[in-house]
Amino acid sequence: MITTSNYFQKIKDIDVSKLPAKLKEGYEFVKELTENHATWDYYKSDKDIKATVDEYLANLSAYAATELPGKPHSKPLTNKKDLEQQAREVAKKLIRGAVEKGDTVPELKKSYMGSSNGISSSMIRGNKILVDRVGEIKVDFSFPLQSVYNEVLEELPAKKAERVHTKPKKQKQSTPGNTTHVRISTSNAKPVERVDDAVRFIKRYALMHGKEKTDVQILQFINALQKAIVEKRVRKNSHYAKEISYIQDNLVKLYNVMDGKVEIKVNDKVLKKFLEIAGSQKVRLSVNYLKRYIGIQGKHIDKEKAKKLIDLMKKAVKKGDITKADPYAQRLDNVFLSLQKFIDVARKDDTLEVHKSVLEGIQEALDGCCHCEGECHKNSKSLHGFDASLDVLAPVGNTDNGIMGSVEFTQLNFDTLGFMGKWKDLIGDPAEGFTAMVYGPPKFGKSYLCIDLAGYLARHHGNTLYVAREEKLHKTLQQKLIEKNAQHPCLKLSNFLPADLTGFQFIFLDSVSKLGLTPADLEALKANNPGKSFIYVFHVTKGGKFRGANTFQHDVDVVIEVPERGKAIQFGRFNQGGEMEIFDAELAA
């Protein structure tokens, strides 16, 4: 079996030129990914990359076992016993991934799983696994599903096998003496209209302490946090930016090394600090009642439901939980009168009326003004607080939020960078803060193209950073700079991605896979650096089947493909169909 632990040694004994086309593509991809068979550091940087490598290694193993000449293990399979053994390996390979995930035999029976990749062919039918091809040899073998399943379990690493055998454990009940018990105190919490999103994530992270979480749950947390950052609900200038960065970094590191399920342990000092932050804010009781009222407006409700809400409000006032000093006291008075009127006059099928006077000012509370401590609501007679929040959500000139008439929209002026010459012919004229991706097979000229573009941007449009993780700061990069005459004081080079990109307007990432960045990382990078333009370089196999790039291309403004050596084609949003020769002598732009 060829795995990541023995691949670098095994591949030396294989004549790559004689491999099938599909395996040659896999070989080229892995060679680039591992920096010429030197490191597996980027193997787990992206799920698509890992899946592509795993599939290649499995196919190469099957091929090596049946087709490689001159090896003791690859003699022609002329007798039935040898063929049967290889067919059984094909059957085990078919279900191995599903068994690792914890699928049971009954679940596999229902799946009708099958695989045919040009090297082997197998399928599940009822209680059997059928194998009809091993290498280039057509066969007809059938194996009991349960028997093959048991063999796969025995071959799995101990941790994975234990995860398959063991049912999920029930969470232990927390008790005062339990060391994993986490308690959040809100006794000194600041009352707010909406708890800050950063505080919500810090609370969620702290409450994970002492609990078992799966890799899927950790990934969901990471994705939720990335989404909040992209949507600017959690901002770079947040009071808790350092804590959010700590959470993100630790979850990503954990996810990249965990195998299935793990018990979360938060550092004692960090946990204490995070619990204090988690209990630092709580939603005003008055706002909670306003939300409940909003939820029943315009609906058929009975008098008992209205009376229950009134009683809760009276009790809160009696206990001193809501006072006249509450910024929403007047709003609650209006709610009280509305509910009391409904109780006094409503018939059985009446609907709670929607009152404009009652609604006045409520929406601004529900939209989450968290930091003004009610000052913007005192003596408020209009919705000016809500209008002001719209300025934050949709600044002038920003059409990404809100509703705008088509006539007004067509009269807006959008500033562009003013591209000239061959770059305008290829790309068009993008706006400030554009995103682009460049992709194609190895050695076709992607880096030449990007170095040339970086030089143009530095000469004409602003400070540019070229992150050359692919070539690093070596002679080959120097040669490209000289050949393209791209050197300029405004163009800086680096072999790593700096944490602070403040001084740069244009940033090239060559390449995304070598930097270990996922699509979510790129989205977060863009969200944390508004107004900056990013150019991402992706690798694909010779068949153009790298799914990471294919998924991400829908989210960028400019898409440049290098489908053949020396030729670039652009099919993004600004200039569909633009083309350029990469290696031809260039006119000064």
Residue pairs with C-beta under 8 A, 6 or more apart in sequence:
1 61
2 10
2 57
2 60
2 61
2 64
3 57
4 40
4 43
4 53
4 57
7 30
7 37
7 57
8 34
8 37
10 64
11 27
11 37
13 71
14 60
14 64
14 68
16 24
16 27
19 27
19 63
20 63
20 118
20 119
22 59
22 117
22 118
22 119
23 56
23 59
23 60
23 63
24 542
25 541
25 542
25 543
25 545
26 52
26 53
26 55
26 56
26 59
26 60
26 541
27 56
28 441
28 442
28 541
28 542
29 52
29 53
29 56
29 539
29 541
29 546
30 37
30 53
30 56
31 37
32 442
32 513
32 539
33 42
33 43
33 49
33 53
33 513
33 539
34 40
34 42
34 43
35 514
41 516
42 49
42 513
42 514
42 516
43 49
43 50
43 53
44 50
44 256
45 256
45 513
45 516
45 517
45 518
46 513
46 516
46 517
46 518
46 548
47 518
48 546
48 547
48 548
48 551
49 513
49 548
52 541
52 545
52 546
52 547
55 117
58 93
59 117
59 119
62 89
62 90
62 93
62 119
62 120
62 134
62 135
63 119
63 135
64 71
64 73
64 74
65 73
65 74
65 86
65 89
66 74
66 77
66 86
66 134
66 135
66 136
66 137
67 74
67 135
67 136
68 74
75 82
77 83
77 86
77 134
77 135
77 137
83 134
83 137
83 139
83 141
84 141
86 134
86 135
87 131
87 134
87 139
87 141
87 143
88 131
88 141
88 143
88 148
88 151
90 120
90 121
90 122
90 131
90 134
91 122
91 129
91 131
91 141
91 143
91 148
92 148
92 151
92 152
92 155
93 115
93 120
93 122
94 113
94 114
94 115
94 122
94 123
94 124
94 129
95 103
95 108
95 113
95 124
95 129
95 145
95 148
95 149
95 152
96 152
98 107
98 108
98 111
98 113
99 149
99 152
99 153
99 156
99 164
100 156
100 160
100 164
102 163
102 164
103 111
105 145
105 146
105 149
108 124
108 145
108 149
109 124
109 126
109 127
109 145
111 124
112 123
112 124
112 125
113 123
113 124
114 121
114 122
114 123
114 124
115 121
115 122
115 123
116 122
116 133
119 135
120 131
120 133
120 134
120 135
121 131
121 132
121 133
122 129
122 130
122 131
122 132
123 129
123 130
124 130
124 145
126 145
127 144
127 145
127 146
128 142
128 143
128 144
128 145
129 142
129 143
129 144
129 145
129 148
130 141
130 142
131 139
131 141
131 142
131 143
132 138
132 139
132 140
132 141
133 139
153 161
153 164
153 165
154 161
156 164
159 259
159 260
160 259
160 260
163 259
163 260
163 261
169 212
171 211
171 212
172 178
172 180
174 180
174 181
174 182
175 181
178 210
179 210
180 209
180 210
180 211
181 210
182 206
182 207
182 209
182 210
182 271
182 275
183 275
184 203
184 206
184 207
184 275
184 278
184 279
185 275
185 279
186 279
186 282
187 279
188 279
188 280
189 279
189 280
189 281
189 282
190 280
190 281
190 282
190 373
191 281
191 282
191 283
191 284
191 285
192 281
192 282
192 283
192 284
192 368
192 370
192 371
193 283
193 284
193 287
193 364
193 365
193 366
193 367
193 368
193 369
193 370
194 283
194 287
194 366
194 367
194 368
194 369
194 370
195 281
195 282
195 283
195 370
196 238
196 240
196 281
196 370
197 228
197 233
197 234
198 234
198 238
198 239
198 240
198 241
198 243
198 244
199 240
199 277
199 278
199 280
199 281
201 224
201 225
201 228
201 234
201 244
201 247
202 240
202 243
202 244
202 247
202 274
202 277
202 278
203 274
203 277
203 278
204 221
205 221
205 247
205 251
205 266
205 274
206 266
206 271
206 274
206 275
206 278
207 278
208 264
208 266
209 264
209 265
209 266
209 271
210 263
210 264
210 265
211 263
211 264
212 261
212 262
212 263
212 264
213 261
213 262
213 263
213 264
214 260
214 261
215 255
215 258
215 259
215 260
215 261
218 251
218 254
218 255
218 258
219 255
221 251
222 248
222 251
222 252
222 255
222 520
223 520
225 234
225 244
225 247
225 248
225 251
226 248
226 520
226 521
226 523
226 524
228 234
229 244
229 524
229 527
229 528
230 523
230 524
230 526
230 527
231 527
232 527
234 244
235 241
236 528
238 244
240 277
243 273
243 274
243 277
246 270
254 262
266 274
281 370
284 326
284 328
284 365
285 316
285 321
285 322
286 322
286 326
286 327
286 328
286 329
286 331
286 332
287 328
287 365
287 366
289 309
289 312
289 313
289 316
289 332
289 335
290 328
290 331
290 332
290 335
290 362
290 365
290 366
291 366
292 309
293 309
293 335
293 338
293 339
293 358
293 362
294 362
294 366
296 305
296 306
296 309
296 352
297 352
297 353
297 354
298 351
298 352
298 353
298 354
299 351
299 352
300 349
300 350
300 351
301 351
301 352
302 348
303 342
303 343
303 346
306 339
306 342
306 343
306 346
306 352
307 339
307 343
309 339
310 336
310 339
310 340
310 343
313 322
313 332
313 335
313 336
316 322
317 323
322 329
322 332
323 329
326 332
326 374
327 373
327 374
327 375
327 377
327 378
328 361
328 362
328 365
328 374
328 377
330 361
331 358
331 360
331 361
331 362
331 365
334 355
334 357
334 358
334 360
335 358
338 352
338 353
338 355
338 358
339 352
342 350
342 352
342 353
346 352
360 380
360 381
360 382
360 383
361 377
361 380
361 383
361 385
363 383
363 386
364 376
364 377
364 383
364 385
364 386
364 389
365 377
367 386
367 389
369 376
369 377
369 385
369 389
376 385
376 388
377 385
390 402
393 401
393 402
394 400
394 401
394 402
397 412
399 409
399 412
414 431
415 431
415 432
416 429
416 430
416 431
416 432
417 429
417 430
417 431
417 432
417 434
417 461
418 429
418 461
419 427
419 428
419 429
419 430
420 460
420 589
421 587
421 589
422 580
422 586
422 587
422 589
423 453
423 456
423 589
424 575
425 575
425 578
425 580
426 560
426 568
426 570
426 575
426 578
426 579
426 580
427 436
427 558
427 560
427 570
427 572
427 574
427 575
427 578
428 558
428 570
428 572
428 573
428 574
428 575
428 578
429 574
430 436
430 533
430 557
430 558
430 574
432 531
432 533
433 530
433 531
433 532
433 533
434 533
434 557
434 558
435 526
435 533
435 534
435 535
435 536
435 555
435 556
435 557
435 558
436 533
436 534
436 535
436 536
436 556
436 557
436 558
436 559
436 560
436 572
437 535
437 536
437 537
437 538
437 549
437 552
437 553
437 556
437 558
437 559
437 560
438 446
438 449
438 450
438 535
438 536
438 537
438 538
438 560
438 561
438 562
438 568
439 446
439 537
439 538
439 539
439 540
439 546
439 549
439 553
439 560
439 561
439 562
440 446
440 540
440 561
440 562
440 563
441 539
441 540
441 541
441 542
441 544
441 562
442 539
443 565
444 562
444 563
444 564
444 565
444 566
445 562
445 565
445 566
445 567
445 568
445 582
445 583
446 510
446 537
446 562
447 468
447 470
447 471
447 477
447 480
447 510
447 537
448 480
448 483
448 484
448 582
448 583
449 560
449 562
449 568
449 580
449 582
450 466
450 508
450 510
450 535
450 537
451 466
451 477
451 480
451 481
451 484
451 486
452 484
452 486
452 582
452 586
453 508
453 535
454 464
454 466
454 486
454 491
454 506
454 508
454 535
455 481
455 484
455 485
455 486
455 487
455 488
455 491
456 486
456 589
457 464
457 505
457 506
458 464
458 486
458 488
458 489
458 490
458 491
458 506
459 488
459 490
460 589
461 505
461 506
462 490
462 504
462 505
462 506
463 490
463 492
463 503
463 504
463 505
463 506
464 490
464 491
464 492
464 504
464 505
464 506
464 507
464 508
465 492
465 493
465 494
465 498
465 501
465 504
465 506
465 507
465 508
466 491
466 492
466 493
466 494
466 508
466 510
467 494
467 495
467 496
467 497
467 507
467 508
467 509
467 510
467 515
468 477
468 493
468 494
468 495
468 510
469 495
469 496
469 497
469 509
469 510
469 511
469 514
469 515
470 510
470 511
470 514
470 537
471 477
471 510
472 495
473 493
473 494
473 495
477 493
480 486
481 487
484 586
492 504
497 509
497 515
501 507
501 529
501 532
504 532
505 532
505 533
506 532
506 533
506 534
506 535
507 529
507 532
507 533
507 534
507 535
508 534
508 535
508 537
509 515
509 517
509 522
509 534
509 535
509 536
509 537
510 537
511 537
511 538
511 539
512 522
512 536
512 537
512 538
512 548
513 538
513 539
513 548
517 525
518 548
519 548
519 551
519 552
519 555
522 534
522 536
522 552
523 555
525 534
526 532
526 534
536 552
536 556
538 546
538 548
538 549
538 552
539 546
539 549
540 546
540 549
544 563
553 559
556 572
557 572
557 573
557 574
558 570
558 572
558 573
558 574
559 570
559 571
559 572
560 568
560 569
560 570
560 572
561 568
561 569
561 570
561 571
562 568
562 569
562 582
563 569
566 581
566 582
566 583
566 584
567 579
567 580
567 581
567 582
568 579
568 580
568 581
568 582
569 577
569 578
569 579
570 576
570 577
570 578
570 579
570 580
571 577
